[in-house]
Amino acid sequence: MIEETTNQENKNKQIAGKKRFIIFAVFLCVISIGILTRYAYLMLFPHQQNPLVQRQGRPPGRGPILDRNGRPLALETRLGNITLWLPDVVDAEELSLELSLLLDQSPAEILNRINNSQSNFLYLRRNINESTVRLIEAGILEGRFRGVGIEHVAGRIYPERSLASQLVGYVGVDGIGLGGVESALNAELSPGRDGVSQVYLTIDANIQHILESIASRVLRENNAEAVIFMAMDPRTGEILGSASLPGYDPNNLSASDANSRMDRPAIWAYEPGSVFKVFSLAALMDSGAISGNTLFYCNGIYERPVGGGRTEVINCLGTHGWVSAREIIIHSCNAGAAYASDMLDIYHFNEYLRAMGFGTRTGAGNPGETAGYLRTPNHWTARSQPTIAIGQEIAVSALQMLQAASAIANDGIMVSPKIISHIVSADGTITNINNTQSMRVLNPQTARSMRNYMIDVTSNVGTAWRANMEDLSLAVKTGTAQMIDTRTGRYSTTDFIASCIALLPAENPSLILYLAIIKPQGEILAGRIAAPPIREAAEALINYLGIPRGRNPQLVHAGSVSIPAASYPLVNGVVPDFTGTAKRMLQPLLSREDLRFQIYGDGWVVRQSPLPGTPINENTIIVLELE
């Protein structure tokens, strides 16, 4: 009996032990499920965390973009996304009323979103500024905003608003750069393991402001579609200012469109018009095809028979009579430029233009930069060369125009433009962006002669007399180009681009200005609407940059330059002056049976024998020394 009682007690103990184990196991499972549920809840709904705790876990920021002097153009800031967890909302109408003033939304709009939400979680407003975030945080801590949460996010602000906005660019809602430098250097600006980098541009915010202010008035006064106004230091290639209007405010991206966000100086390709004569005439002179005293007759029209009874015709704006390269530039003579282009074969002409950067991207650093448009000579027609010589049948960018102009400014050495100065990493390491390239593309004498001609463009007989300054010499060229009508494929009779380029001081340029007015209404001539703003900008910038006023001695000569005429019609039975002629330009002469040469060295002709003017006979041997 005792044994049976003992067995029953053991059984009862075992049952009780099993019950306790089951209870413990169930309790442990409940705790585990609770922990896992809380973890999942925090992962899925971080908006429900205490905002003050969440503030400590904010995402890292994005590096700033600054001008050359350290003035901020783009900065990282803290913003907040305002969220709502509907199960915790006590009174939707009262909450909508209280939040309406803070979120700049009507109570009805907020209430409508709450009542029509398809889920328990929704975003009420994204990217709210930090001051508003603080007010909402205070309301949450006071218990007034039940269900409201805050996601702290890194945001982007642009302190100078629309200043250089196309160049600086913008970011998307995910903080990724989508335009301008924000896109081009997205990797450098994005937060890294060691922090963020700072990007310094070459532009000067003060110069940018001057250019944009003038461009804004030009845009308004001419009722134009767009205006480009740029400034570059030709010695370094640094873009000091790049205005493109109409612009946009990246702080209010939703109010912009693709046209206002376009970086026109880099992306937009167009026919430059008569400004291009500076480069086509420089090529013709440098090649030896023409000299400074080679004359062409302008009777108001260029005519060239092309066979089959057809004649190519290019009209000129005036009847200029006999013109040299100087008069072609001063009067912007189409006929003279076209006739001059016939003096050089199309392959060497194309070679010069490509050497000056046309048809190739400059590599300045702008994303989406265009290469322009310059067909290879085997696709040219009989009209192509004279048409290109006057700035048609070729498409360029404003950056390319500045780049080519640097060769005229630097005595023949072309310097490519750049928009990024340097990058400072989180540890203070400075990385200079040395993407600028320089190369000689013209004889020094050619560039100096062209600047001399451009000085005369500002005289009272030139097309840019309105750009003239009494105490500083400017080398200037204007151009009024017809635009292509995209509907007909022909030149428009109503749409034009009025442009003007200036190098200053002309004798030793340290600044290039370039202005293009797209589709002005009313007055279209560049000499009237583009030259005056060039002068206004020059007046402001020479003071700001400390460029000495007072005209330096100008280049003076009798109207001719000692660049030889290397084509057959210009030999005329006597030895020409080969000084400064490039070796590659001697090739047409070497194939002539009536001339004998001995050539030593490479580069440019520095000495020759016999002297210029010596009669050529069958025993004459022309010796040329090049360096």
C-alpha positions as CSV (number, residue, x, y, z in Angstrom):
1,M,0.0,0.0,0.0
2,I,2.8,2.3,0.9
3,E,4.5,1.4,-2.4
4,E,1.4,2.3,-4.4
5,T,1.1,5.7,-2.7
6,T,4.8,6.5,-3.4
7,N,4.4,5.6,-7.1
8,Q,1.3,7.8,-7.4
9,E,3.2,10.7,-5.8
10,N,6.1,10.3,-8.3
11,K,3.6,10.3,-11.1
12,N,2.0,13.5,-9.8
13,K,5.5,15.1,-9.6
14,Q,6.3,14.1,-13.2
15,I,3.0,15.6,-14.4
16,A,3.6,18.8,-12.5
17,G,7.2,19.0,-13.9
18,K,5.9,18.6,-17.4
19,K,3.3,21.3,-16.8
20,R,6.0,23.7,-15.5
21,F,8.2,22.9,-18.6
22,I,5.3,23.5,-21.0
23,I,4.4,26.8,-19.2
24,F,8.1,27.9,-19.3
25,A,8.4,26.9,-23.0
26,V,5.2,28.8,-23.9
27,F,6.5,31.9,-22.0
28,L,9.8,31.7,-23.7
29,C,8.1,31.5,-27.1
30,V,5.9,34.4,-26.3
31,I,9.0,36.5,-25.3
32,S,10.9,35.5,-28.4
33,I,7.9,36.2,-30.7
34,G,7.6,39.6,-29.0
35,I,11.2,40.4,-29.5
36,L,11.1,39.4,-33.2
37,T,7.9,41.3,-33.7
38,R,9.4,44.4,-32.2
39,Y,12.5,44.0,-34.3
40,A,10.5,43.6,-37.5
41,Y,8.3,46.5,-36.5
42,L,11.3,48.8,-36.0
43,M,12.8,47.6,-39.3
44,L,9.6,48.1,-41.3
45,F,8.3,51.2,-39.5
46,P,11.2,53.3,-38.4
47,H,8.9,56.3,-38.3
48,Q,7.6,55.1,-34.9
49,Q,10.9,55.5,-33.2
50,N,11.4,58.4,-30.8
51,P,12.4,61.3,-33.1
52,L,15.1,62.5,-30.8
53,V,16.7,59.0,-30.8
54,Q,16.3,58.7,-34.6
55,R,18.1,62.0,-35.0
56,Q,21.3,60.4,-33.9
57,G,21.1,57.9,-36.7
58,R,20.8,60.3,-39.5
59,P,22.2,59.3,-42.9
60,P,25.6,60.8,-43.8
61,G,25.5,64.0,-45.9
62,R,26.8,64.9,-49.4
63,G,29.8,67.0,-50.1
64,P,29.5,70.7,-51.0
65,I,30.1,72.4,-54.3
66,L,31.9,75.7,-54.1
67,D,33.1,78.4,-56.4
68,R,36.8,79.1,-56.9
69,N,36.9,81.3,-53.7
70,G,35.0,78.9,-51.5
71,R,31.6,80.4,-51.8
72,P,29.0,77.6,-51.4
73,L,26.8,76.8,-54.4
74,A,25.4,73.5,-53.1
75,L,25.3,72.3,-49.5
76,E,24.1,69.3,-47.5
77,T,21.2,70.0,-45.1
78,R,18.9,68.0,-42.9
79,L,15.3,67.5,-44.0
80,G,12.5,65.3,-42.8
81,N,9.8,63.1,-44.4
82,I,6.6,63.3,-42.3
83,T,4.9,60.0,-42.0
84,L,1.6,58.7,-40.5
85,W,0.7,55.4,-38.8
86,L,-3.1,55.3,-39.1
87,P,-3.8,52.7,-36.3
88,D,-2.4,55.3,-33.7
89,V,-4.5,58.2,-35.0
90,V,-7.1,59.3,-32.4
91,D,-8.9,62.2,-34.1
92,A,-8.1,62.5,-37.9
93,E,-10.0,65.8,-38.3
94,E,-8.2,67.5,-35.4
95,L,-4.8,66.1,-36.5
96,S,-5.4,67.3,-40.1
97,L,-6.3,70.8,-38.8
98,E,-3.1,71.0,-36.6
99,L,-0.8,69.7,-39.3
100,S,-2.2,71.9,-42.1
101,L,-0.3,75.0,-41.1
102,L,3.0,73.2,-40.6
103,L,2.8,71.2,-43.9
104,D,1.4,74.0,-46.0
105,Q,-1.6,71.8,-47.0
106,S,-5.3,72.3,-46.4
107,P,-7.0,70.3,-43.6
108,A,-9.3,68.8,-46.2
109,E,-6.4,67.6,-48.3
110,I,-4.7,65.9,-45.4
111,L,-8.0,64.4,-44.2
112,N,-8.8,63.1,-47.7
113,R,-5.5,61.3,-47.9
114,I,-6.0,59.7,-44.5
115,N,-9.5,58.5,-45.3
116,N,-8.5,57.2,-48.7
117,S,-5.3,55.6,-47.8
118,Q,-5.0,52.0,-49.0
119,S,-2.5,51.1,-46.2
120,N,-1.9,51.9,-42.6
121,F,1.3,53.8,-43.4
122,L,1.6,56.9,-45.6
123,Y,3.9,59.8,-46.3
124,L,2.2,63.2,-45.6
125,R,5.1,65.3,-46.9
126,R,8.6,64.8,-48.0
127,N,11.7,66.9,-47.6
128,I,10.4,69.3,-45.0
129,N,12.9,71.9,-43.8
130,E,14.5,71.4,-40.4
131,S,12.8,74.2,-38.6
132,T,9.4,72.7,-39.4
133,V,10.7,69.3,-38.4
134,R,11.6,70.7,-35.0
135,L,8.0,72.0,-34.5
136,I,6.5,68.6,-35.4
137,E,9.0,66.9,-33.1
138,A,7.8,69.1,-30.2
139,G,4.2,68.3,-31.0
140,I,5.0,64.6,-30.9
141,L,6.7,64.9,-27.5
142,E,3.7,66.8,-26.2
143,G,1.5,63.9,-27.3
144,R,-0.5,66.1,-29.7
145,F,0.5,64.3,-33.0
146,R,-0.5,60.7,-32.3
147,G,0.6,58.5,-35.2
148,V,2.9,61.1,-36.7
149,G,6.5,60.1,-37.4
150,I,9.6,61.7,-38.9
151,E,12.2,60.1,-41.2
152,H,15.3,62.3,-41.1
153,V,17.0,62.4,-44.5
154,A,20.0,64.2,-45.9
155,G,18.9,67.0,-48.3
156,R,20.4,69.5,-50.7
157,I,20.1,73.2,-50.7
158,Y,21.5,75.8,-53.2
159,P,22.2,79.0,-51.3
160,E,22.7,81.1,-54.5
161,R,19.4,79.7,-55.9
162,S,19.5,79.9,-59.7
163,L,23.1,81.2,-59.9
164,A,25.1,78.9,-62.3
165,S,22.3,76.4,-61.7
166,Q,22.8,74.5,-65.0
167,L,26.5,74.2,-64.3
168,V,26.1,73.1,-60.7
169,G,23.2,70.7,-61.5
170,Y,20.7,69.0,-59.1
171,V,20.0,65.8,-57.3
172,G,17.0,63.4,-57.2
173,V,14.9,62.4,-54.2
174,D,17.4,59.6,-53.6
175,G,20.3,62.0,-53.3
176,I,21.9,61.0,-56.6
177,G,23.2,63.7,-58.9
178,L,21.1,64.0,-62.0
179,G,22.5,67.1,-63.8
180,G,25.6,69.3,-64.0
181,V,28.5,68.8,-61.6
182,E,26.2,67.0,-59.2
183,S,26.0,64.3,-61.8
184,A,29.5,64.4,-63.3
185,L,31.1,64.1,-59.9
186,N,28.4,62.1,-58.1
187,A,30.9,59.5,-56.8
188,E,33.2,62.2,-55.4
189,L,30.3,64.1,-53.7
190,S,28.5,61.0,-52.3
191,P,29.4,60.1,-48.7
192,G,32.2,57.6,-48.4
193,R,33.7,55.6,-45.6
194,D,36.1,58.4,-44.7
195,G,33.6,61.3,-45.0
196,V,32.7,63.6,-47.9
197,S,34.8,65.5,-50.4
198,Q,34.5,69.2,-51.4
199,V,34.4,70.2,-55.1
200,Y,35.7,73.6,-56.1
201,L,34.7,75.0,-59.5
202,T,36.7,77.4,-61.6
203,I,33.8,79.9,-61.8
204,D,33.8,83.0,-59.7
205,A,30.3,83.6,-58.2
206,N,30.8,87.4,-58.5
207,I,31.7,87.2,-62.2
208,Q,28.8,84.7,-62.7
209,H,26.4,87.2,-61.1
210,I,27.6,90.0,-63.4
211,L,27.2,87.9,-66.5
212,E,23.7,86.6,-65.4
213,S,22.5,90.1,-64.6
214,I,23.5,91.5,-68.0
215,A,22.2,88.3,-69.7
216,S,18.8,88.7,-67.9
217,R,18.3,92.2,-69.2
218,V,19.4,91.2,-72.7
219,L,16.9,88.3,-72.7
220,R,14.1,90.6,-71.6
221,E,14.9,93.6,-73.8
222,N,15.2,91.4,-76.9
223,N,12.4,89.0,-76.0
224,A,14.8,86.3,-76.9
225,E,14.4,82.6,-76.5
226,A,17.7,82.1,-74.6
227,V,21.0,83.9,-73.9
228,I,24.5,82.4,-73.4
229,F,27.2,84.6,-71.8
230,M,30.6,83.2,-70.9
231,A,33.9,84.3,-69.5
232,M,37.2,82.4,-69.7
233,D,40.8,83.0,-68.8
234,P,42.6,81.9,-72.0
235,R,45.9,81.4,-70.2
236,T,44.6,78.6,-68.0
237,G,41.4,77.6,-69.7
238,E,39.4,78.2,-66.5
239,I,35.8,79.1,-67.1
240,L,35.2,82.1,-64.8
241,G,31.5,82.5,-65.6
242,S,28.9,80.5,-67.6
243,A,25.5,82.1,-67.8
244,S,22.7,80.3,-69.5
245,L,19.2,81.8,-69.4
246,P,16.4,81.1,-68.9
247,G,17.6,79.2,-65.8
248,Y,16.0,77.5,-62.8
249,D,16.2,77.2,-59.1
250,P,17.3,73.7,-58.1
251,N,15.7,74.3,-54.7
252,N,12.4,74.2,-56.5
253,L,13.1,71.6,-59.1
254,S,9.4,70.9,-59.8
255,A,8.9,74.4,-61.2
256,S,11.6,73.9,-63.9
257,D,11.6,72.1,-67.3
258,A,14.2,70.5,-69.5
259,N,14.8,73.7,-71.4
260,S,15.6,75.7,-68.3
261,R,17.8,72.9,-66.9
262,M,19.9,72.5,-70.1
263,D,23.6,73.5,-69.8
264,R,23.5,75.3,-73.2
265,P,27.2,76.3,-73.4
266,A,28.2,72.7,-73.4
267,I,25.2,70.7,-74.7
268,W,23.6,72.9,-77.4
269,A,25.2,72.9,-80.9
270,Y,24.4,75.7,-83.4
271,E,25.8,77.4,-86.5
272,P,28.0,80.3,-85.3
273,G,27.7,82.7,-88.2
274,S,30.2,85.4,-89.0
275,V,32.1,85.1,-85.7
276,F,33.6,82.0,-87.2
277,K,35.4,84.0,-89.8
278,V,38.1,84.7,-87.2
279,F,39.0,81.0,-87.3
280,S,38.5,80.3,-91.0
281,L,40.6,83.3,-92.0
282,A,43.3,82.4,-89.4
283,A,43.4,78.9,-91.0
284,L,43.8,80.3,-94.5
285,M,46.5,82.8,-93.5
286,D,48.4,80.3,-91.4
287,S,48.4,77.7,-94.2
288,G,49.9,80.3,-96.6
289,A,46.9,80.0,-98.9
290,I,46.5,83.8,-98.5
291,S,48.5,86.6,-97.0
292,G,47.5,89.8,-95.3
293,N,47.7,91.7,-98.6
294,T,45.9,89.1,-100.8
295,L,42.9,90.9,-102.3
296,F,39.4,89.7,-103.2
297,Y,36.7,91.6,-104.9
298,C,33.3,91.8,-103.3
299,N,30.4,93.1,-105.5
300,G,27.8,91.9,-103.0
301,I,27.8,88.3,-104.0
302,Y,30.1,85.2,-104.2
303,E,29.7,83.1,-107.4
304,R,31.4,79.9,-108.2
305,P,30.6,77.8,-111.3
306,V,30.3,74.1,-110.3
307,G,29.5,72.5,-113.7
308,G,26.3,71.5,-115.4
309,G,25.4,75.1,-115.9
310,R,25.1,75.5,-112.1
311,T,26.6,78.3,-110.0
312,E,26.9,78.4,-106.3
313,V,25.9,81.8,-104.9
314,I,26.5,83.3,-101.4
315,N,25.1,86.8,-100.7
316,C,27.0,89.5,-98.8
317,L,25.4,92.1,-96.7
318,G,27.2,94.9,-98.6
319,T,29.3,95.7,-101.6
320,H,32.8,96.1,-100.1
321,G,35.0,96.2,-103.3
322,W,38.5,95.0,-103.0
323,V,39.1,93.4,-99.5
324,S,42.0,91.8,-97.7
325,A,41.8,89.6,-94.7
326,R,41.6,92.7,-92.5
327,E,38.6,94.2,-94.3
328,I,36.9,90.8,-94.4
329,I,37.0,90.8,-90.6
330,I,36.2,94.5,-90.1
331,H,33.2,94.5,-92.5
332,S,32.3,90.8,-91.9
333,C,32.4,90.3,-95.7
334,N,30.8,87.0,-96.7
335,A,32.0,87.2,-100.3
336,G,35.6,87.9,-99.4
337,A,35.7,85.0,-96.9
338,A,34.2,82.6,-99.4
339,Y,36.6,83.6,-102.2
340,A,39.5,83.3,-99.7
341,S,38.5,79.8,-98.8
342,D,38.8,78.7,-102.4
343,M,42.6,79.3,-102.1
344,L,43.1,76.2,-99.9
345,D,42.2,72.6,-100.6
346,I,39.4,71.2,-98.5
347,Y,41.5,68.6,-96.7
348,H,44.0,71.1,-95.3
349,F,41.1,73.5,-94.4
350,N,39.3,70.7,-92.5
351,E,42.6,69.8,-90.8
352,Y,43.0,73.3,-89.4
353,L,39.4,73.5,-88.2
354,R,39.7,70.2,-86.4
355,A,43.1,71.2,-84.9
356,M,41.2,74.2,-83.4
357,G,38.8,71.8,-81.7
358,F,35.8,71.9,-83.9
359,G,34.0,68.6,-84.3
360,T,35.5,67.3,-81.0
361,R,34.4,67.6,-77.3
362,T,36.5,70.0,-75.3
363,G,36.5,67.8,-72.2
364,A,35.8,70.7,-69.9
365,G,33.9,68.5,-67.4
366,N,30.3,69.2,-68.3
367,P,28.2,66.0,-68.6
368,G,26.5,65.5,-71.9
369,E,28.9,67.8,-73.8
370,T,28.3,67.9,-77.5
371,A,31.0,67.4,-80.1
372,G,29.3,69.7,-82.5
373,Y,29.0,68.9,-86.2
374,L,31.8,69.0,-88.8
375,R,31.5,66.5,-91.7
376,T,34.6,64.9,-93.1
377,P,35.6,66.5,-96.5
378,N,34.6,63.4,-98.5
379,H,31.0,64.3,-97.6
380,W,31.4,68.0,-98.5
381,T,29.6,69.5,-101.5
382,A,30.9,72.2,-103.8
383,R,29.3,74.7,-101.5
384,S,30.6,73.4,-98.2
385,Q,34.0,75.1,-97.9
386,P,32.9,78.7,-98.7
387,T,29.8,78.1,-96.5
388,I,31.8,76.8,-93.6
389,A,34.2,79.8,-93.9
390,I,31.3,82.1,-93.1
391,G,30.1,80.0,-90.2
392,Q,27.4,77.9,-91.8
393,E,27.2,74.2,-92.4
394,I,29.1,73.6,-89.2
395,A,27.7,73.3,-85.7
396,V,29.7,74.4,-82.6
397,S,29.2,74.7,-78.9
398,A,30.0,77.9,-76.9
399,L,32.8,76.0,-75.1
400,Q,34.4,75.2,-78.5
401,M,34.2,78.9,-79.5
402,L,36.1,79.8,-76.3
403,Q,38.6,77.1,-76.8
404,A,39.4,78.1,-80.4
405,A,39.5,81.8,-79.4
406,S,42.2,80.9,-76.8
407,A,44.6,80.2,-79.8
408,I,44.0,83.7,-81.1
409,A,44.6,85.1,-77.5
410,N,47.7,83.0,-76.8
411,D,49.7,83.7,-79.9
412,G,48.7,80.4,-81.5
413,I,48.6,78.1,-78.5
414,M,45.1,76.6,-77.9
415,V,44.1,75.8,-74.3
416,S,41.1,73.6,-73.6
417,P,38.5,74.9,-71.1
418,K,37.8,73.4,-67.6
419,I,35.1,73.9,-65.0
420,I,36.5,71.9,-62.1
421,S,39.4,73.5,-60.2
422,H,40.2,70.9,-57.4
423,I,38.7,68.4,-55.0
424,V,39.4,68.4,-51.3
425,S,38.9,65.0,-49.7
426,A,37.7,64.4,-46.1
427,D,41.3,64.0,-44.8
428,G,42.3,67.4,-46.4
429,T,44.1,65.9,-49.5
430,I,43.8,68.4,-52.4
431,T,43.5,66.9,-55.9
432,N,43.9,69.4,-58.7
433,I,41.9,68.6,-61.8
434,N,44.5,68.9,-64.6
435,N,42.3,68.1,-67.6
436,T,43.4,71.2,-69.5
437,Q,45.5,70.5,-72.6
438,S,47.5,73.0,-74.6
439,M,48.9,72.7,-78.1
440,R,50.1,75.0,-80.8
441,V,47.6,75.2,-83.7
442,L,48.6,78.6,-85.3
443,N,51.8,80.5,-86.1
444,P,52.2,83.3,-83.5
445,Q,52.3,85.9,-86.2
446,T,48.9,84.7,-87.5
447,A,47.3,85.0,-84.1
448,R,48.7,88.5,-83.5
449,S,47.6,89.7,-86.9
450,M,44.1,88.4,-86.3
451,R,43.9,90.2,-83.0
452,N,45.0,93.3,-84.8
453,Y,42.3,93.0,-87.3
454,M,39.7,92.4,-84.5
455,I,40.8,95.6,-82.8
456,D,39.7,97.5,-85.9
457,V,36.3,95.8,-85.7
458,T,35.7,98.2,-82.8
459,S,36.6,101.3,-84.9
460,N,33.9,103.6,-86.3
461,V,33.9,101.6,-89.6
462,G,33.7,98.2,-87.9
463,T,30.6,96.1,-87.1
464,A,31.4,96.3,-83.3
465,W,32.0,100.0,-82.8
466,R,29.4,99.9,-80.0
467,A,31.8,97.7,-78.0
468,N,34.7,100.2,-78.2
469,M,36.3,101.4,-75.0
470,E,38.4,104.5,-74.9
471,D,40.9,103.3,-72.3
472,L,41.2,99.6,-73.1
473,S,41.6,97.9,-76.5
474,L,39.3,95.0,-77.3
475,A,39.7,92.4,-80.1
476,V,36.1,91.8,-81.2
477,K,34.1,89.9,-83.8
478,T,30.3,89.9,-84.3
479,G,28.1,87.5,-86.1
480,T,24.4,87.3,-87.1
481,A,23.6,83.7,-88.1
482,Q,20.4,82.4,-89.7
483,M,18.9,79.4,-87.9
484,I,17.6,76.3,-89.6
485,D,13.9,76.0,-89.7
486,T,13.3,72.5,-88.4
487,R,10.0,72.2,-90.3
488,T,11.4,73.0,-93.7
489,G,15.0,72.2,-93.3
490,R,15.9,75.6,-94.8
491,Y,17.3,78.7,-93.3
492,S,14.7,80.7,-91.4
493,T,13.9,84.2,-92.4
494,T,12.8,85.1,-88.8
495,D,15.0,83.1,-86.4
496,F,18.6,84.3,-85.9
497,I,21.5,84.0,-83.4
498,A,23.3,87.3,-82.7
499,S,26.7,86.8,-81.1
500,C,29.9,88.6,-80.2
501,I,33.3,87.5,-79.0
502,A,35.9,89.7,-77.3
503,L,39.5,89.3,-76.2
504,L,40.9,91.8,-73.8
505,P,43.2,93.5,-73.4
506,A,43.8,92.9,-77.1
507,E,47.6,93.1,-77.0
508,N,47.9,90.4,-74.2
509,P,44.5,88.9,-73.5
510,S,43.7,87.6,-70.0
511,L,40.0,87.4,-70.6
512,I,37.6,86.1,-73.3
513,L,34.0,87.1,-73.3
514,Y,31.4,85.4,-75.5
515,L,27.7,86.3,-75.9
516,A,25.1,84.6,-78.0
517,I,21.5,85.8,-78.2
518,I,19.1,83.1,-79.5
519,K,16.1,84.1,-81.5
520,P,15.9,87.8,-80.6
521,Q,12.8,89.6,-81.7
522,G,12.9,92.9,-83.5
523,E,16.5,94.0,-84.0
524,I,18.7,91.0,-84.9
525,L,22.1,92.5,-85.9
526,A,24.8,91.5,-83.5
527,G,26.6,94.8,-83.8
528,R,23.6,96.5,-82.4
529,I,22.3,94.1,-79.7
530,A,25.4,91.9,-78.8
531,A,28.3,94.4,-78.9
532,P,26.9,96.8,-76.2
533,P,26.5,94.0,-73.5
534,I,30.0,92.9,-74.3
535,R,31.3,96.4,-73.5
536,E,29.2,96.5,-70.3
537,A,30.6,93.2,-69.1
538,A,34.1,94.3,-70.0
539,E,33.7,97.5,-68.0
540,A,32.6,95.6,-64.9
541,L,35.1,92.7,-65.1
542,I,38.2,94.7,-65.7
543,N,37.5,96.6,-62.5
544,Y,36.7,93.4,-60.6
545,L,39.7,91.5,-62.0
546,G,42.1,94.4,-61.7
547,I,43.0,94.5,-65.4
548,P,44.9,97.8,-65.9
549,R,43.1,100.4,-67.9
550,G,44.9,102.6,-70.4
551,R,45.6,101.5,-74.0
552,N,48.8,99.7,-74.5
553,P,50.6,100.3,-77.8
554,Q,48.7,98.6,-80.5
555,L,50.1,96.4,-83.2
556,V,50.9,98.7,-86.1
557,H,51.8,97.8,-89.6
558,A,51.1,98.9,-93.2
559,G,48.2,96.5,-93.7
560,S,50.2,93.4,-94.7
561,V,51.7,90.5,-92.7
562,S,54.7,88.5,-93.7
563,I,52.8,85.2,-94.1
564,P,53.6,83.7,-97.6
565,A,51.2,82.8,-100.2
566,A,52.0,79.2,-100.8
567,S,49.5,78.4,-103.6
568,Y,50.7,78.5,-107.3
569,P,49.0,81.8,-108.3
570,L,50.9,83.7,-105.6
571,V,54.4,82.7,-106.5
572,N,54.5,85.0,-109.6
573,G,58.0,84.1,-110.7
574,V,59.8,85.3,-107.6
575,V,60.7,83.7,-104.3
576,P,58.0,84.4,-101.7
577,D,58.6,85.1,-98.0
578,F,58.3,81.7,-96.3
579,T,58.9,83.0,-92.8
580,G,56.5,81.4,-90.3
581,T,55.2,78.8,-92.7
582,A,54.4,75.4,-91.2
583,K,56.2,72.4,-92.8
584,R,53.0,70.6,-93.6
585,M,51.8,73.6,-95.6
586,L,54.8,73.3,-97.9
587,Q,53.6,70.0,-99.3
588,P,51.7,71.5,-102.3
589,L,54.8,73.3,-103.5
590,L,57.1,70.2,-103.3
591,S,55.1,68.5,-106.0
592,R,55.6,71.4,-108.5
593,E,58.0,70.7,-111.3
594,D,59.1,74.4,-111.7
595,L,60.4,74.6,-108.1
596,R,63.3,72.9,-106.3
597,F,63.6,72.8,-102.5
598,Q,66.0,71.7,-99.8
599,I,64.3,71.6,-96.4
600,Y,66.1,71.2,-93.0
601,G,64.4,70.7,-89.7
602,D,60.8,70.6,-88.5
603,G,58.3,73.2,-87.4
604,W,58.1,76.6,-88.9
605,V,60.4,78.4,-91.4
606,V,62.8,80.7,-89.7
607,R,65.4,81.3,-92.4
608,Q,65.5,81.0,-96.2
609,S,67.7,81.4,-99.2
610,P,67.4,83.1,-101.7
611,L,65.8,86.1,-100.1
612,P,62.2,87.0,-100.8
613,G,61.7,88.7,-104.2
614,T,64.6,86.9,-105.9
615,P,63.6,85.9,-109.5
616,I,63.1,82.2,-110.0
617,N,64.9,80.5,-112.9
618,E,65.5,76.8,-113.8
619,N,68.7,76.7,-111.6
620,T,67.1,78.2,-108.5
621,I,67.2,76.0,-105.4
622,I,65.1,77.3,-102.4
623,V,66.7,76.4,-99.1
624,L,64.4,76.5,-96.0
625,E,65.5,76.1,-92.4
626,L,62.7,75.2,-89.9
627,E,62.6,75.2,-86.1
